[in-house]
Amino acid sequence: MITIEHGPEHKVVTIRAAGTLTANDYDAAVPELKHAMDLAEGPLRVLIRLEDFSGWEIEAAWKDLKFDIRHGSDLGRIAVLGETTLEEWGTKLSAPFIGADMKFFPIDREDDAMAWLKY
């Protein structure tokens, strides 16, 4: 499941990803994320919260990669809050495919992640 929460200034959105992400999750989330990019003045900054995250179905992973390649330059910094070392490594491995600065933070360091996003 993916949910998107919009910040008060339209500069930062929070994406919550939980469970196993499906193609339907992406189909529902992408229009809202594109709308957030349109509202942002400059690159949109993103906080991704991985909560009980267990990965992607194959079609969902493909949609995620295509979105990142097409829209990475529309994004500013991306902070990923996660719970596992695997999520940290996943963040590091996906960073080269995205045109944005991306950094992993442990789930209990949300304040640090938000400060880094706003820097």
C-alpha positions in Angstrom: 0.0 0.0 0.0 1.2 3.5 -0.8 -0.2 6.7 0.8 0.9 10.2 0.1 0.7 13.1 2.6 1.2 16.6 1.4 3.2 19.2 3.5 1.7 22.6 4.2 4.0 24.4 1.7 3.7 22.0 -1.2 7.5 21.5 -1.1 7.7 18.2 0.8 5.5 15.1 0.5 5.6 12.0 2.6 5.1 8.7 0.9 4.2 5.8 3.2 5.0 2.4 1.7 3.8 -0.7 3.6 3.6 -4.4 2.8 4.2 -5.6 -0.8 3.7 -2.9 -3.4 1.6 -3.8 -6.4 1.1 -2.3 -9.8 -2.3 -1.0 -8.6 -0.6 0.8 -5.8 1.5 2.7 -8.3 -1.4 3.3 -10.7 -3.2 5.0 -7.8 -0.2 6.9 -6.4 1.5 8.3 -9.5 -1.2 10.8 -10.5 -1.2 12.3 -7.0 2.6 12.4 -7.0 2.7 14.1 -10.4 0.1 16.7 -9.1 2.4 17.4 -6.1 5.3 17.9 -8.5 3.2 20.4 -10.4 2.3 22.3 -7.2 5.9 22.5 -5.9 7.8 25.6 -6.7 11.0 24.0 -7.8 12.0 20.3 -7.2 9.7 18.4 -4.9 11.3 17.0 -1.8 10.2 13.5 -0.7 10.2 11.7 2.6 9.7 7.9 2.0 8.6 6.0 5.1 9.1 2.2 4.7 6.8 0.6 7.3 6.7 -3.2 7.5 7.9 -3.0 3.9 8.3 -6.3 2.2 9.2 -5.2 -1.4 7.5 -5.0 -4.8 5.7 -7.3 -7.1 7.6 -7.4 -10.4 5.3 -5.1 -12.4 5.3 -2.6 -9.5 9.1 -2.6 -9.4 9.2 -1.9 -13.2 6.7 1.0 -12.8 8.8 2.4 -10.0 12.0 2.3 -12.0 10.3 3.9 -15.1 8.8 6.7 -12.9 12.2 7.3 -11.3 14.0 7.5 -14.6 11.3 9.8 -16.2 10.8 12.1 -13.2 14.0 12.0 -11.1 15.0 15.4 -12.3 11.7 16.8 -11.0 12.6 15.7 -7.5 14.9 17.4 -5.0 16.2 15.5 -2.1 14.7 12.2 -1.1 15.0 10.9 2.5 14.2 7.3 3.1 13.2 6.2 6.5 13.6 2.5 7.0 13.8 -0.3 9.5 16.3 -2.7 8.0 19.9 -2.9 6.6 18.4 -4.3 3.4 16.3 -1.1 3.0 19.4 1.0 3.5 21.3 -1.0 0.8 18.3 -0.7 -1.5 18.4 3.1 -1.1 22.1 3.2 -1.9 21.6 0.9 -4.9 18.7 2.8 -6.4 20.2 6.3 -5.9 22.2 6.3 -9.2 19.0 5.7 -11.2 17.3 8.8 -9.7 18.4 12.4 -10.6 17.9 13.5 -7.0 20.1 13.4 -3.9 18.9 10.4 -1.8 19.8 9.4 1.7 18.7 6.7 4.2 17.8 7.3 7.8 16.8 4.8 10.5 13.1 5.0 11.2 13.6 6.7 14.6 15.5 9.6 13.0 12.6 11.3 11.2 13.5 14.7 12.6 17.0 14.4 11.2 15.5 13.3 7.8 13.2 16.3 7.7 16.0 18.7 8.6 18.1 17.2 5.8 15.3 17.5 3.3 14.8 21.2 4.1 18.5 22.1 4.0 
